[in-house]
């Protein structure tokens, strides 16, 4: 009959109340060289001792294999968990970097926008001052040119044999009015 190996790790077996009863024939595993007492008086005792030693050796080997296998499985599980956790930390770090980059970009955009508004406001203020100065200069220039140049205003009436002409000429502060009737030569 083939014996199946015990399960790798069952926590309930390690609890005190669920622990199986200890077999008295199985000796605990000891480290170092084995000291065997060989009794030479009877041959049956020597055979039993060698069989017990073989049993203990096989049991110790099997327990060591189970412990190593269990430790290997635990180490692999730990490694899987550690790899997963490192991936999660990398993802979290990448998200934090991305959020920091977005916030930095928003702040930079806000600063640039504010700077452009301030520049626009200063340029507009300067433009308004220059425009006001231009209006003042234009008004003074128009008044001066109007007074230094002459202005001629007038109207005329045309009748059948004469032309009535009325002109008003202003030059600076002086004004001159001219009224004249010009007869047409009539051929008869």
Long-range contacts (C-beta under 8 A, 24 or more apart in sequence): 5-62, 5-66, 6-66, 8-66, 8-69, 8-70, 8-73, 9-70, 9-73, 9-74, 25-52, 25-55, 26-55, 26-56, 26-59, 27-52, 27-56, 29-56, 29-59, 29-60, 29-63, 29-64, 147-172, 147-173, 148-172, 161-186
